[in-house]
Amino acid sequence: MKKLIYIASPLRGSCNYENYKYNIEMAKRYCKTVTKEGYIPIAPHLYFTEFLNDKNKKERSLGLQLGLEVL
C-alpha cells in the first residue's frame, strides 16, 4: 500500500488574491511532486476550498477543523 503524505502549506497569505493563487499553485506543485515520488498526497486546504469559502469566518473555521481531523 502506498503511503499518504499530508501536504501543509500556506493558503490565504496576506489576503492578497495574487498570493492566494500563488499558494494554490504551489500546493498543487507539492502534490504533483509527492505523486511522482510514488506517494498519495493529502491536501485538505486544496480540497476544502473547493466547496468552503475561505473568506467566510465560519466556513474557514470548519475547513481548519476538518483539516485537523484528517491529520
Order of alpha helices (4+ residues) and beta strands (2+ residues): beta-alpha-beta-alpha-alpha
